[in-house]
Amino acid sequence: MKKLLAIFILILSIKGFSQDNYFLGKTNYCTPEKGDSKEMFQGAMAALNFPKYYTATSLVLLKTIKEDPKYCDAYFLAGYYLRLQNLDKEALIMYYTADSLAQNKAPIFKQNLAVQYMKFGQVKKARNKYEEMIKYFPGDPEGYYGVANTSLILEDYDDGLVNLKKAEERYGYTGTVKSDVRYLYGALYCLKEKYDEALPYLDEVYSVYKKDDHYLALYALTQIKSGKSKNDEKLIKKARKSYEKIKDKNILENISKKLKEEFS
């Protein structure tokens, strides 16, 4: 379950909040030593709109790094391009180097490195990066949101809820971002077995996630548990309908076990 939860919720944290401005190409956290390095960097930023040039652009960035080895932004962007090409191990190395060179000045580097760590199941390392974000950038919601995400795997749900509340307070956004936060509240409460608390949050985001098996698994379990505790036959009936919509009944290991106990 842990790996799957990391994939279906943690990757949501890569959706840019603090990232958007950086990808305008105007921000650099390290000063390039060679005169044409920044020009190469800005050209690589522009090339993000043209996937057919990703490989060539990656090579340009790697050449820039070789010639300007302290230019952390070139490392980061190289990592970003490598990730887009599913070269995750190589991307991890680039992200790590970029974060190290930036000396705690770049929240976007820490965020992307944390998500990359999660892809390899290195949850504690990801948590450390999110905690560094909180330490050095306390006004940025991403660190708190990341800690909440890792709580799904590290199972310190109370800490996750505290941090999620702090993230929510710092977000000034609506739409998908808000839905992600509400979904995460529901997931944390469900995993904490606080089903009555989880239900309103999962109800709220139904229209957004109703076709997602992970969501449906959490939703069906929350509905059946809450329904039985209240002797609410209407809610129990809804739970059965939610369960029937799950295509992969083994999607989340211990959740699936609980579901089978309830619905078999």
Protein Blocks (a to p, Z undefined) as FASTA:
>chain_A
ZZmmmmmmmmmmmpcfklmmmmnopacfbdcfbfklmmmmmmmmmmmmmmklmmmmmmmm
mmmmmmmmmlmklmmmmmmmmmmnopaklmmmmmmmmmmmnnopamklmmmmmmmmmmno
paklmmmmmmmmmmmmmmbmklmmmmmmmmmmnopaklmmmmmmmmmmmpccehjllmmm
mmmmmmmmmmnopaklmmmmmmmmmmmmmmgmklmmmmmmmmmmmmmmnopaklmmmmmm
mmmmpmblmlpmklmmmmmmmmZZ
